[in-house]
Amino acid sequence: MHIGIASTGVYIPSQFMSAEEISSSSGIPLHVVKNKMGITKKTIPGPNDHTVQMAIWAAQNALVRGQIDPKSIDCIIYIGEEHKEYPLWTAAIKIQEAIGSFHAWGFDVSLRCSTTTLALKLAKSLMLSDDSIETVLLTGGYRNGDFIDYSNERTRFMFNLGAGGAAIVLKKNHGENIVLESDIMTDGSFSEDVVVPVGGTKTPLTGELLASGAYKLDVLDPNGMKKRLELKSMQNFLQVIRHSLVKSGFSEQDISYLAILHMKKSAHDFVLHELGLLEDQSIYLHEYGHIGQLDQIISLHLAEQHGKLQKGDIVVLVSAGIGYAWGATTINWG
C-alpha cells in the first residue's frame, strides 16, 4: 500500500523585510546579513496574515491545485506554530470548518521546525493502520518573527524568521510522489536553551514584563548552546538524511533534490557538499527567510514549479527544530 503526495499549496504574504531593513534594525553590517546569514529579503505578515488563516489559505491552494474535494478529506493535521490567533486553541478544527471538510476530524501536532517531518511520519502511520482514513491534509501557518528583538545579539541566528503558510495533501494508494520512510532524533540537552522566558506558568505575563519587551525569544545560555550545537548539529542533519534514505532502500548517492530549511549559507553549502549534491539540487530560500517547519513544503512546491523534479527522482525533506529535533523524510517523486 502506497501513501502519495497528491498536492501541495503555499501562502506567501505580500509584505517583505529587506536585508537593508534587517541590517538597520539590528546593527549587523549589510554584507553579513546578505552573504553570511543568507537573507536577501524575508516575508513578514500583513494585518490579516494570522497564523491559522495562512494555514487555511495554503490548504485551499493545495485543494485547488490538486482538484481535491474538501469533503473527501478524512483527517486534518495542523502543523503550524502554537503562536496563533488564540492561545489554548485547536487550530485543525477551525481549519476543518473553514475549508468545508465536514467529514474530517482534526488535531494539532508540534515539534517546532521539525513538525512537518513528524506529521508526515504520523500521517502515514495513521493511514496504514486505519482503513477509514484515505486522505489526510497537513497544513500550517508560521509567524514566529513576531518574537524577534533585533537589538538582542543572542538571537541573531533567528533574524531570518519569516511568515507564511504551506500544506500537503496525502492520499492512500496514490501512485505518485510516494512518501517513504522518515527518521527523527531529539536531544533534550537543548530543551531550555531557546525560549520565550515569560508568559508561561513559571513566569506569568504581567503588564510590566510586556512593556519591558521580555515577551520575546531569548537564548538563556548562548555560549553553551553554540558549543554543543557545533559538536552535533551538522552531523545530526546528515545522520537523519542518511537514515531516512537507508530505511527507504536508498543512499545519499541517489538523492536528486534536497528540500532543506533556510539556514546560514555556509551551513547550507556544507550539507550539500557532504552529500555530494550540486547547488541546483536544492533551493536556497534567501528571498523567503526561515518560515519554520513549512520550509520543506515551500522548497518542494518551488522545485515542482521550477521543473527541478522529474519522474523517479529521490527527494529528501530535512529539518531541524529548536529543542533540539532533527528529521528527514524520503519521497520517490513522480
Phi and psi in degrees as GROMACS dihedral restraints (atoms count N, CA, C in turn):
[ dihedral_restraints ]
;  ai    aj    ak    al  type     phi  dphi    fc
    3     4     5     6     1  -106.0    20    10
    4     5     6     7     1   146.6    20    10
    6     7     8     9     1  -115.2    20    10
    7     8     9    10     1   119.1    20    10
    9    10    11    12     1  -121.0    20    10
   10    11    12    13     1   156.8    20    10
   12    13    14    15     1   -83.6    20    10
   13    14    15    16     1   114.8    20    10
   15    16    17    18     1   -86.6    20    10
   16    17    18    19     1   -27.0    20    10
   18    19    20    21     1  -168.7    20    10
   19    20    21    22     1   155.7    20    10
   21    22    23    24     1  -127.1    20    10
   22    23    24    25     1   157.4    20    10
   24    25    26    27     1  -147.3    20    10
   25    26    27    28     1   151.2    20    10
   27    28    29    30     1  -136.1    20    10
   28    29    30    31     1   157.2    20    10
   30    31    32    33     1  -131.4    20    10
   31    32    33    34     1   121.2    20    10
   33    34    35    36     1  -116.0    20    10
   34    35    36    37     1   121.6    20    10
   36    37    38    39     1   -57.5    20    10
   37    38    39    40     1   154.8    20    10
   39    40    41    42     1   -82.7    20    10
   40    41    42    43     1   -13.2    20    10
   42    43    44    45     1   -97.3    20    10
   43    44    45    46     1   145.2    20    10
   45    46    47    48     1  -133.9    20    10
   46    47    48    49     1   155.7    20    10
   48    49    50    51     1  -111.8    20    10
   49    50    51    52     1   123.6    20    10
   51    52    53    54     1   -81.2    20    10
   52    53    54    55     1   163.7    20    10
   54    55    56    57     1   -58.6    20    10
   55    56    57    58     1   -37.4    20    10
   57    58    59    60     1   -62.8    20    10
   58    59    60    61     1   -39.8    20    10
   60    61    62    63     1   -70.0    20    10
   61    62    63    64     1   -38.3    20    10
   63    64    65    66     1   -63.2    20    10
   64    65    66    67     1   -43.1    20    10
   66    67    68    69     1   -61.1    20    10
   67    68    69    70     1   -45.5    20    10
   69    70    71    72     1   -64.7    20    10
   70    71    72    73     1   -40.8    20    10
   72    73    74    75     1   -72.1    20    10
   73    74    75    76     1   -31.8    20    10
   75    76    77    78     1  -102.8    20    10
   76    77    78    79     1   -20.4    20    10
   78    79    80    81     1    81.2    20    10
   79    80    81    82     1     5.4    20    10
   81    82    83    84     1   -81.0    20    10
   82    83    84    85     1   132.9    20    10
   84    85    86    87     1   -54.6    20    10
   85    86    87    88     1   143.8    20    10
   87    88    89    90     1   -58.6    20    10
   88    89    90    91     1   -39.4    20    10
   90    91    92    93     1   -66.9    20    10
   91    92    93    94     1   -27.7    20    10
   93    94    95    96     1   -71.4    20    10
   94    95    96    97     1   -43.5    20    10
   96    97    98    99     1   -60.0    20    10
   97    98    99   100     1   -45.1    20    10
   99   100   101   102     1   -77.0    20    10
  100   101   102   103     1   -46.4    20    10
  102   103   104   105     1   -93.1    20    10
  103   104   105   106     1   -37.3    20    10
  105   106   107   108     1   -90.7    20    10
  106   107   108   109     1   -50.9    20    10
  108   109   110   111     1   -76.5    20    10
  109   110   111   112     1   -20.5    20    10
  111   112   113   114     1    72.4    20    10
  112   113   114   115     1    41.2    20    10
  114   115   116   117     1  -121.6    20    10
  115   116   117   118     1   114.5    20    10
  117   118   119   120     1   -84.6    20    10
  118   119   120   121     1   -44.4    20    10
  120   121   122   123     1  -162.4    20    10
  121   122   123   124     1   164.8    20    10
  123   124   125   126     1  -141.5    20    10
  124   125   126   127     1   152.9    20    10
  126   127   128   129     1   -73.3    20    10
  127   128   129   130     1   143.6    20    10
  129   130   131   132     1  -133.4    20    10
  130   131   132   133     1   150.7    20    10
  132   133   134   135     1   -74.5    20    10
  133   134   135   136     1   141.6    20    10
  135   136   137   138     1   -84.3    20    10
  136   137   138   139     1  -178.6    20    10
  138   139   140   141     1   -61.2    20    10
  139   140   141   142     1   -24.5    20    10
  141   142   143   144     1  -107.6    20    10
  142   143   144   145     1     4.4    20    10
  144   145   146   147     1   -88.2    20    10
  145   146   147   148     1    69.1    20    10
  147   148   149   150     1   -81.2    20    10
  148   149   150   151     1   158.5    20    10
  150   151   152   153     1   -57.7    20    10
  151   152   153   154     1   -56.6    20    10
  153   154   155   156     1   -71.6    20    10
  154   155   156   157     1   -32.0    20    10
  156   157   158   159     1   -61.9    20    10
  157   158   159   160     1   -39.1    20    10
  159   160   161   162     1   -66.5    20    10
  160   161   162   163     1   -33.6    20    10
  162   163   164   165     1   -64.8    20    10
  163   164   165   166     1   -39.4    20    10
  165   166   167   168     1   -63.7    20    10
  166   167   168   169     1   -46.3    20    10
  168   169   170   171     1   -63.4    20    10
  169   170   171   172     1   -38.8    20    10
  171   172   173   174     1   -65.5    20    10
  172   173   174   175     1   -42.2    20    10
  174   175   176   177     1   -62.4    20    10
  175   176   177   178     1   -43.4    20    10
  177   178   179   180     1   -63.2    20    10
  178   179   180   181     1   -37.2    20    10
  180   181   182   183     1   -63.1    20    10
  181   182   183   184     1   -43.0    20    10
  183   184   185   186     1   -64.5    20    10
  184   185   186   187     1   -40.4    20    10
  186   187   188   189     1   -65.5    20    10
  187   188   189   190     1   -42.1    20    10
  189   190   191   192     1   -65.4    20    10
  190   191   192   193     1   -46.6    20    10
  192   193   194   195     1   -63.0    20    10
  193   194   195   196     1   -35.7    20    10
  195   196   197   198     1   -94.3    20    10
  196   197   198   199     1     2.0    20    10
  198   199   200   201     1    50.9    20    10
  199   200   201   202     1    50.8    20    10
  201   202   203   204     1  -108.5    20    10
  202   203   204   205     1   129.6    20    10
  204   205   206   207     1   -74.8    20    10
  205   206   207   208     1   121.9    20    10
  207   208   209   210     1   -58.5    20    10
  208   209   210   211     1   -25.7    20    10
  210   211   212   213     1   -73.3    20    10
  211   212   213   214     1    -9.4    20    10
  213   214   215   216     1   -86.4    20    10
  214   215   216   217     1    -8.4    20    10
  216   217   218   219     1   -75.9    20    10
  217   218   219   220     1   131.8    20    10
  219   220   221   222     1   -97.3    20    10
  220   221   222   223     1   -28.5    20    10
  222   223   224   225     1  -149.3    20    10
  223   224   225   226     1   140.1    20    10
  225   226   227   228     1  -119.4    20    10
  226   227   228   229     1   127.4    20    10
  228   229   230   231     1  -115.1    20    10
  229   230   231   232     1   117.7    20    10
  231   232   233   234     1   -80.7    20    10
  232   233   234   235     1   123.0    20    10
  234   235   236   237     1  -114.1    20    10
  235   236   237   238     1    12.3    20    10
  237   238   239   240     1   -86.2    20    10
  238   239   240   241     1  -166.3    20    10
  240   241   242   243     1   -88.5    20    10
  241   242   243   244     1   160.5    20    10
  243   244   245   246     1   -70.4    20    10
  244   245   246   247     1   -26.2    20    10
  246   247   248   249     1   -75.4    20    10
  247   248   249   250     1   100.3    20    10
  249   250   251   252     1  -147.3    20    10
  250   251   252   253     1  -167.2    20    10
  252   253   254   255     1   -53.6    20    10
  253   254   255   256     1   -41.1    20    10
  255   256   257   258     1  -137.8    20    10
  256   257   258   259     1   145.0    20    10
  258   259   260   261     1   -74.7    20    10
  259   260   261   262     1   158.8    20    10
  261   262   263   264     1    54.7    20    10
  262   263   264   265     1    54.2    20    10
  264   265   266   267     1  -141.1    20    10
  265   266   267   268     1   130.4    20    10
  267   268   269   270     1   -86.4    20    10
  268   269   270   271     1   107.0    20    10
  270   271   272   273     1   -68.8    20    10
  271   272   273   274     1   -37.1    20    10
  273   274   275   276     1   -60.0    20    10
  274   275   276   277     1   -33.4    20    10
  276   277   278   279     1   -70.4    20    10
  277   278   279   280     1   -37.7    20    10
  279   280   281   282     1   -63.6    20    10
  280   281   282   283     1   -43.0    20    10
  282   283   284   285     1   -62.5    20    10
  283   284   285   286     1   -41.4    20    10
  285   286   287   288     1   -53.6    20    10
  286   287   288   289     1   -47.6    20    10
  288   289   290   291     1   -68.9    20    10
  289   290   291   292     1   -40.8    20    10
  291   292   293   294     1   -68.1    20    10
  292   293   294   295     1   -34.9    20    10
  294   295   296   297     1   -96.6    20    10
  295   296   297   298     1    -2.5    20    10
  297   298   299   300     1    79.7    20    10
  298   299   300   301     1    29.9    20    10
  300   301   302   303     1   -89.9    20    10
  301   302   303   304     1    71.8    20    10
  303   304   305   306     1   -73.0    20    10
  304   305   306   307     1   -14.4    20    10
  306   307   308   309     1   -99.4    20    10
  307   308   309   310     1     2.5    20    10
  309   310   311   312     1   -93.5    20    10
  310   311   312   313     1   165.8    20    10
  312   313   314   315     1  -126.2    20    10
  313   314   315   316     1   159.5    20    10
  315   316   317   318     1  -147.5    20    10
  316   317   318   319     1   161.8    20    10
  318   319   320   321     1  -156.4    20    10
  319   320   321   322     1   166.9    20    10
  321   322   323   324     1  -107.7    20    10
  322   323   324   325     1   145.1    20    10
  324   325   326   327     1  -128.9    20    10
  325   326   327   328     1   160.1    20    10
  327   328   329   330     1  -152.9    20    10
  328   329   330   331     1   126.7    20    10
  330   331   332   333     1  -146.6    20    10
  331   332   333   334     1    44.3    20    10
  333   334   335   336     1    49.3    20    10
  334   335   336   337     1  -134.5    20    10
  336   337   338   339     1   -78.2    20    10
  337   338   339   340     1     5.9    20    10
  339   340   341   342     1  -106.2    20    10
  340   341   342   343     1    14.0    20    10
  342   343   344   345     1   -63.1    20    10
  343   344   345   346     1   -38.8    20    10
  345   346   347   348     1   -62.7    20    10
  346   347   348   349     1   -43.3    20    10
  348   349   350   351     1   -61.7    20    10
  349   350   351   352     1   -45.7    20    10
  351   352   353   354     1   -58.5    20    10
  352   353   354   355     1   -45.9    20    10
  354   355   356   357     1   -66.9    20    10
  355   356   357   358     1   -36.2    20    10
  357   358   359   360     1   -62.7    20    10
  358   359   360   361     1   -43.6    20    10
  360   361   362   363     1   -64.1    20    10
  361   362   363   364     1   -44.5    20    10
  363   364   365   366     1   -66.6    20    10
  364   365   366   367     1   -45.2    20    10
  366   367   368   369     1   -62.2    20    10
  367   368   369   370     1   -43.3    20    10
  369   370   371   372     1   -60.7    20    10
  370   371   372   373     1   -43.7    20    10
  372   373   374   375     1   -62.6    20    10
  373   374   375   376     1   -42.8    20    10
  375   376   377   378     1   -60.9    20    10
  376   377   378   379     1   -44.0    20    10
  378   379   380   381     1   -67.8    20    10
  379   380   381   382     1   -36.5    20    10
  381   382   383   384     1   -75.5    20    10
  382   383   384   385     1   -25.1    20    10
  384   385   386   387     1   -98.0    20    10
  385   386   387   388     1   -12.9    20    10
  387   388   389   390     1  -126.8    20    10
  388   389   390   391     1   112.8    20    10
  390   391   392   393     1   -64.4    20    10
  391   392   393   394     1   -20.5    20    10
  393   394   395   396     1   -83.1    20    10
  394   395   396   397     1   -10.4    20    10
  396   397   398   399     1  -101.1    20    10
  397   398   399   400     1   106.4    20    10
  399   400   401   402     1  -104.1    20    10
  400   401   402   403     1   -34.7    20    10
  402   403   404   405     1  -133.8    20    10
  403   404   405   406     1   129.8    20    10
  405   406   407   408     1  -126.9    20    10
  406   407   408   409     1   134.7    20    10
  408   409   410   411     1  -105.2    20    10
  409   410   411   412     1   125.4    20    10
  411   412   413   414     1  -107.7    20    10
  412   413   414   415     1   124.1    20    10
  414   415   416   417     1  -151.2    20    10
  415   416   417   418     1   148.4    20    10
  417   418   419   420     1  -158.5    20    10
  418   419   420   421     1   163.5    20    10
  420   421   422   423     1  -126.2    20    10
  421   422   423   424     1   161.8    20    10
  423   424   425   426     1  -152.2    20    10
  424   425   426   427     1   130.3    20    10
  426   427   428   429     1  -153.3    20    10
  427   428   429   430     1    46.2    20    10
  429   430   431   432     1   -71.0    20    10
  430   431   432   433     1    -5.5    20    10
  432   433   434   435     1   -59.4    20    10
  433   434   435   436     1   -18.7    20    10
  435   436   437   438     1   -59.9    20    10
  436   437   438   439     1   -23.0    20    10
  438   439   440   441     1   -94.2    20    10
  439   440   441   442     1     7.9    20    10
  441   442   443   444     1   -93.8    20    10
  442   443   444   445     1   128.8    20    10
  444   445   446   447     1  -106.8    20    10
  445   446   447   448     1   109.1    20    10
  447   448   449   450     1   -70.6    20    10
  448   449   450   451     1    -7.5    20    10
  450   451   452   453     1   -91.0    20    10
  451   452   453   454     1    -5.1    20    10
  453   454   455   456     1   -93.0    20    10
  454   455   456   457     1   102.0    20    10
  456   457   458   459     1   -59.0    20    10
  457   458   459   460     1   -29.4    20    10
  459   460   461   462     1   -65.4    20    10
  460   461   462   463     1   -21.7    20    10
  462   463   464   465     1  -108.0    20    10
  463   464   465   466     1    17.4    20    10
  465   466   467   468     1   -61.5    20    10
  466   467   468   469     1   -27.0    20    10
  468   469   470   471     1   -70.0    20    10
  469   470   471   472     1    -8.9    20    10
  471   472   473   474     1  -107.3    20    10
  472   473   474   475     1     9.0    20    10
  474   475   476   477     1   -66.2    20    10
  475   476   477   478     1    -9.9    20    10
  477   478   479   480     1   -86.8    20    10
  478   479   480   481     1    -0.6    20    10
  480   481   482   483     1   -63.0    20    10
  481   482   483   484     1   126.7    20    10
  483   484   485   486     1  -114.7    20    10
  484   485   486   487     1  -151.4    20    10
  486   487   488   489     1  -149.8    20    10
  487   488   489   490     1   148.9    20    10
  489   490   491   492     1   163.8    20    10
  490   491   492   493     1  -175.9    20    10
  492   493   494   495     1  -137.8    20    10
  493   494   495   496     1   153.5    20    10
  495   496   497   498     1  -154.3    20    10
  496   497   498   499     1   153.7    20    10
  498   499   500   501     1  -147.0    20    10
  499   500   501   502     1   151.7    20    10
  501   502   503   504     1  -133.5    20    10
  502   503   504   505     1   137.1    20    10
  504   505   506   507     1  -108.3    20    10
  505   506   507   508     1   125.7    20    10
  507   508   509   510     1  -107.3    20    10
  508   509   510   511     1   140.3    20    10
  510   511   512   513     1  -130.3    20    10
  511   512   513   514     1   140.5    20    10
  513   514   515   516     1   -74.0    20    10
  514   515   516   517     1   139.5    20    10
  516   517   518   519     1    58.6    20    10
  517   518   519   520     1    27.3    20    10
  519   520   521   522     1   -84.0    20    10
  520   521   522   523     1   119.0    20    10
  522   523   524   525     1   -80.6    20    10
  523   524   525   526     1    13.9    20    10
  525   526   527   528     1  -130.6    20    10
  526   527   528   529     1   151.4    20    10
  528   529   530   531     1    54.0    20    10
  529   530   531   532     1    58.4    20    10
  531   532   533   534     1   -73.4    20    10
  532   533   534   535     1   127.3    20    10
  534   535   536   537     1   -80.3    20    10
  535   536   537   538     1   116.5    20    10
  537   538   539   540     1   -93.6    20    10
  538   539   540   541     1  -127.3    20    10
  540   541   542   543     1  -104.7    20    10
  541   542   543   544     1   152.2    20    10
  543   544   545   546     1  -113.4    20    10
  544   545   546   547     1   158.0    20    10
  546   547   548   549     1  -137.2    20    10
  547   548   549   550     1   132.7    20    10
  549   550   551   552     1  -133.4    20    10
  550   551   552   553     1   137.6    20    10
  552   553   554   555     1  -137.4    20    10
  553   554   555   556     1   146.8    20    10
  555   556   557   558     1  -130.1    20    10
  556   557   558   559     1   154.6    20    10
  558   559   560   561     1  -136.8    20    10
  559   560   561   562     1   104.5    20    10
  561   562   563   564     1   -70.5    20    10
  562   563   564   565     1    -9.1    20    10
  564   565   566   567     1   -66.2    20    10
  565   566   567   568     1   -14.5    20    10
  567   568   569   570     1  -102.3    20    10
  568   569   570   571     1     5.4    20    10
  570   571   572   573     1   -62.5    20    10
  571   572   573   574     1   -28.7    20    10
  573   574   575   576     1  -116.8    20    10
  574   575   576   577     1    20.6    20    10
  576   577   578   579     1   -75.4    20    10
  577   578   579   580     1   -40.1    20    10
  579   580   581   582     1  -121.6    20    10
  580   581   582   583     1   114.1    20    10
  582   583   584   585     1  -146.9    20    10
  583   584   585   586     1   163.3    20    10
  585   586   587   588     1   -91.0    20    10
  586   587   588   589     1   108.1    20    10
  588   589   590   591     1   -71.9    20    10
  589   590   591   592     1   -13.8    20    10
  591   592   593   594     1  -126.9    20    10
  592   593   594   595     1   159.3    20    10
  594   595   596   597     1   107.7    20    10
  595   596   597   598     1    -8.7    20    10
  597   598   599   600     1  -101.5    20    10
  598   599   600   601     1  -165.4    20    10
  600   601   602   603     1   -74.7    20    10
  601   602   603   604     1   -23.7    20    10
  603   604   605   606     1   -68.3    20    10
  604   605   606   607     1   -47.9    20    10
  606   607   608   609     1  -133.9    20    10
  607   608   609   610     1    87.6    20    10
  609   610   611   612     1   -57.9    20    10
  610   611   612   613     1   148.2    20    10
  612   613   614   615     1   -72.0    20    10
  613   614   615   616     1   131.6    20    10
  615   616   617   618     1  -120.6    20    10
  616   617   618   619     1   168.5    20    10
  618   619   620   621     1   -60.7    20    10
  619   620   621   622     1   -38.2    20    10
  621   622   623   624     1   -66.2    20    10
  622   623   624   625     1   -43.2    20    10
  624   625   626   627     1   -65.6    20    10
  625   626   627   628     1   -39.4    20    10
  627   628   629   630     1   -64.6    20    10
  628   629   630   631     1   -44.0    20    10
  630   631   632   633     1   -65.9    20    10
  631   632   633   634     1   -30.1    20    10
  633   634   635   636     1   -79.2    20    10
  634   635   636   637     1    -8.3    20    10
  636   637   638   639     1    81.8    20    10
  637   638   639   640     1    14.6    20    10
  639   640   641   642     1   -70.2    20    10
  640   641   642   643     1   -17.7    20    10
  642   643   644   645     1   -83.9    20    10
  643   644   645   646     1    60.5    20    10
  645   646   647   648     1  -137.3    20    10
  646   647   648   649     1   161.3    20    10
  648   649   650   651     1   -63.5    20    10
  649   650   651   652     1   141.1    20    10
  651   652   653   654     1  -146.1    20    10
  652   653   654   655     1   160.9    20    10
  654   655   656   657     1  -113.3    20    10
  655   656   657   658     1   115.1    20    10
  657   658   659   660     1   -77.1    20    10
  658   659   660   661     1   -28.9    20    10
  660   661   662   663     1  -136.8    20    10
  661   662   663   664     1    72.4    20    10
  663   664   665   666     1   -61.1    20    10
  664   665   666   667     1   -42.6    20    10
  666   667   668   669     1   -68.5    20    10
  667   668   669   670     1   -42.7    20    10
  669   670   671   672     1   -65.0    20    10
  670   671   672   673     1   -41.8    20    10
  672   673   674   675     1   -64.8    20    10
  673   674   675   676     1   -42.3    20    10
  675   676   677   678     1   -60.6    20    10
  676   677   678   679     1   -45.0    20    10
  678   679   680   681     1   -63.5    20    10
  679   680   681   682     1   -43.6    20    10
  681   682   683   684     1   -69.4    20    10
  682   683   684   685     1   -38.7    20    10
  684   685   686   687     1   -66.3    20    10
  685   686   687   688     1   -39.6    20    10
  687   688   689   690     1   -59.8    20    10
  688   689   690   691     1   -30.3    20    10
  690   691   692   693     1   -78.8    20    10
  691   692   693   694     1   -24.5    20    10
  693   694   695   696     1  -121.3    20    10
  694   695   696   697     1   -35.8    20    10
  696   697   698   699     1   -60.2    20    10
  697   698   699   700     1   -55.5    20    10
  699   700   701   702     1   -65.5    20    10
  700   701   702   703     1   -37.7    20    10
  702   703   704   705     1   -67.3    20    10
  703   704   705   706     1   -34.3    20    10
  705   706   707   708     1   -70.4    20    10
  706   707   708   709     1   -36.5    20    10
  708   709   710   711     1   -53.5    20    10
  709   710   711   712     1   -53.0    20    10
  711   712   713   714     1   -65.6    20    10
  712   713   714   715     1   -36.6    20    10
  714   715   716   717     1   -63.9    20    10
  715   716   717   718     1   -46.7    20    10
  717   718   719   720     1   -67.4    20    10
  718   719   720   721     1   -34.5    20    10
  720   721   722   723     1   -62.1    20    10
  721   722   723   724     1   -50.1    20    10
  723   724   725   726     1   -65.8    20    10
  724   725   726   727     1   -39.9    20    10
  726   727   728   729     1   -67.6    20    10
  727   728   729   730     1   -40.7    20    10
  729   730   731   732     1   -59.8    20    10
  730   731   732   733     1   -42.3    20    10
  732   733   734   735     1   -65.0    20    10
  733   734   735   736     1   -46.5    20    10
  735   736   737   738     1   -62.2    20    10
  736   737   738   739     1   -43.9    20    10
  738   739   740   741     1   -58.4    20    10
  739   740   741   742     1   -29.6    20    10
  741   742   743   744     1   -91.3    20    10
  742   743   744   745     1    -2.8    20    10
  744   745   746   747     1    88.5    20    10
  745   746   747   748     1    22.5    20    10
  747   748   749   750     1  -131.3    20    10
  748   749   750   751     1   177.6    20    10
  750   751   752   753     1  -133.6    20    10
  751   752   753   754     1   174.5    20    10
  753   754   755   756     1   -63.9    20    10
  754   755   756   757     1   -22.4    20    10
  756   757   758   759     1   -67.6    20    10
  757   758   759   760     1   -16.4    20    10
  759   760   761   762     1   -90.2    20    10
  760   761   762   763     1    -9.3    20    10
  762   763   764   765     1   -65.8    20    10
  763   764   765   766     1   130.1    20    10
  765   766   767   768     1  -102.2    20    10
  766   767   768   769     1   -33.0    20    10
  768   769   770   771     1  -148.5    20    10
  769   770   771   772     1   138.1    20    10
  771   772   773   774     1  -115.7    20    10
  772   773   774   775     1   115.1    20    10
  774   775   776   777     1   -93.8    20    10
  775   776   777   778     1   100.3    20    10
  777   778   779   780     1  -119.8    20    10
  778   779   780   781     1   147.9    20    10
  780   781   782   783     1   -64.5    20    10
  781   782   783   784     1   160.6    20    10
  783   784   785   786     1   -73.8    20    10
  784   785   786   787     1   130.8    20    10
  786   787   788   789     1  -145.5    20    10
  787   788   789   790     1   178.1    20    10
  789   790   791   792     1   -59.4    20    10
  790   791   792   793     1   151.0    20    10
  792   793   794   795     1   -61.7    20    10
  793   794   795   796     1   -38.4    20    10
  795   796   797   798     1   -65.1    20    10
  796   797   798   799     1   -36.3    20    10
  798   799   800   801     1   -69.5    20    10
  799   800   801   802     1   -41.8    20    10
  801   802   803   804     1   -58.1    20    10
  802   803   804   805     1   -48.7    20    10
  804   805   806   807     1   -64.7    20    10
  805   806   807   808     1   -35.6    20    10
  807   808   809   810     1   -62.4    20    10
  808   809   810   811     1   -45.7    20    10
  810   811   812   813     1   -62.4    20    10
  811   812   813   814     1   -45.1    20    10
  813   814   815   816     1   -60.7    20    10
  814   815   816   817     1   -45.1    20    10
  816   817   818   819     1   -62.0    20    10
  817   818   819   820     1   -44.6    20    10
  819   820   821   822     1   -65.0    20    10
  820   821   822   823     1   -27.2    20    10
  822   823   824   825     1   -93.8    20    10
  823   824   825   826     1    -0.4    20    10
  825   826   827   828     1    71.5    20    10
  826   827   828   829     1    29.8    20    10
  828   829   830   831     1  -101.1    20    10
  829   830   831   832     1   150.7    20    10
  831   832   833   834     1   -88.8    20    10
  832   833   834   835     1   163.1    20    10
  834   835   836   837     1   -58.5    20    10
  835   836   837   838     1   -37.0    20    10
  837   838   839   840     1   -80.4    20    10
  838   839   840   841     1     5.0    20    10
  840   841   842   843     1   -94.0    20    10
  841   842   843   844     1    15.2    20    10
  843   844   845   846     1  -154.4    20    10
  844   845   846   847     1   173.4    20    10
  846   847   848   849     1  -125.5    20    10
  847   848   849   850     1   121.5    20    10
  849   850   851   852     1   -85.5    20    10
  850   851   852   853     1   120.3    20    10
  852   853   854   855     1   -84.2    20    10
  853   854   855   856     1    48.0    20    10
  855   856   857   858     1   -69.8    20    10
  856   857   858   859     1   -16.2    20    10
  858   859   860   861     1   -99.5    20    10
  859   860   861   862     1     4.5    20    10
  861   862   863   864     1  -122.4    20    10
  862   863   864   865     1   -32.6    20    10
  864   865   866   867     1    81.5    20    10
  865   866   867   868     1  -164.8    20    10
  867   868   869   870     1   -99.4    20    10
  868   869   870   871     1   106.6    20    10
  870   871   872   873     1   -98.9    20    10
  871   872   873   874     1    47.5    20    10
  873   874   875   876     1    57.2    20    10
  874   875   876   877     1  -136.6    20    10
  876   877   878   879     1   -71.6    20    10
  877   878   879   880     1    -2.6    20    10
  879   880   881   882     1   -92.1    20    10
  880   881   882   883     1    -7.1    20    10
  882   883   884   885     1   -55.6    20    10
  883   884   885   886     1   -42.5    20    10
  885   886   887   888     1   -64.4    20    10
  886   887   888   889     1   -41.2    20    10
  888   889   890   891     1   -67.6    20    10
  889   890   891   892     1   -42.1    20    10
  891   892   893   894     1   -62.0    20    10
  892   893   894   895     1   -44.8    20    10
  894   895   896   897     1   -61.0    20    10
  895   896   897   898     1   -44.4    20    10
  897   898   899   900     1   -63.1    20    10
  898   899   900   901     1   -43.8    20    10
  900   901   902   903     1   -60.9    20    10
  901   902   903   904     1   -46.1    20    10
  903   904   905   906     1   -66.1    20    10
  904   905   906   907     1   -40.0    20    10
  906   907   908   909     1   -61.5    20    10
  907   908   909   910     1   -40.4    20    10
  909   910   911   912     1   -65.8    20    10
  910   911   912   913     1   -43.1    20    10
  912   913   914   915     1   -64.3    20    10
  913   914   915   916     1   -34.6    20    10
  915   916   917   918     1   -89.1    20    10
  916   917   918   919     1     5.9    20    10
  918   919   920   921     1    71.8    20    10
  919   920   921   922     1    24.8    20    10
  921   922   923   924     1   -85.5    20    10
  922   923   924   925     1   -10.0    20    10
  924   925   926   927     1  -110.0    20    10
  925   926   927   928     1   128.7    20    10
  927   928   929   930     1  -121.6    20    10
  928   929   930   931     1   160.7    20    10
  930   931   932   933     1   -57.5    20    10
  931   932   933   934     1   129.9    20    10
  933   934   935   936     1    89.6    20    10
  934   935   936   937     1    -3.8    20    10
  936   937   938   939     1   -65.0    20    10
  937   938   939   940     1   143.1    20    10
  939   940   941   942     1   -97.8    20    10
  940   941   942   943     1   118.0    20    10
  942   943   944   945     1  -113.6    20    10
  943   944   945   946     1   136.7    20    10
  945   946   947   948     1  -121.2    20    10
  946   947   948   949     1   128.0    20    10
  948   949   950   951     1   -96.5    20    10
  949   950   951   952     1   129.1    20    10
  951   952   953   954     1  -134.2    20    10
  952   953   954   955     1   143.1    20    10
  954   955   956   957     1  -144.4    20    10
  955   956   957   958     1   165.5    20    10
  957   958   959   960     1  -145.6    20    10
  958   959   960   961     1   140.9    20    10
  960   961   962   963     1  -131.7    20    10
  961   962   963   964     1   145.5    20    10
  963   964   965   966     1   -52.9    20    10
  964   965   966   967     1   134.4    20    10
  966   967   968   969     1   145.6    20    10
  967   968   969   970     1   -42.2    20    10
  969   970   971   972     1  -110.8    20    10
  970   971   972   973     1   149.8    20    10
  972   973   974   975     1  -133.4    20    10
  973   974   975   976     1   141.9    20    10
  975   976   977   978     1  -126.0    20    10
  976   977   978   979     1   142.5    20    10
  978   979   980   981     1  -153.8    20    10
  979   980   981   982     1   152.2    20    10
  981   982   983   984     1  -145.8    20    10
  982   983   984   985     1   146.6    20    10
  984   985   986   987     1  -132.9    20    10
  985   986   987   988     1   133.3    20    10
  987   988   989   990     1   -98.6    20    10
  988   989   990   991     1   137.8    20    10
  990   991   992   993     1  -129.5    20    10
  991   992   993   994     1   134.8    20    10
  993   994   995   996     1   -95.1    20    10
  994   995   996   997     1   103.7    20    10
  996   997   998   999     1   -79.3    20    10
  997   998   999  1000     1   149.6    20    10
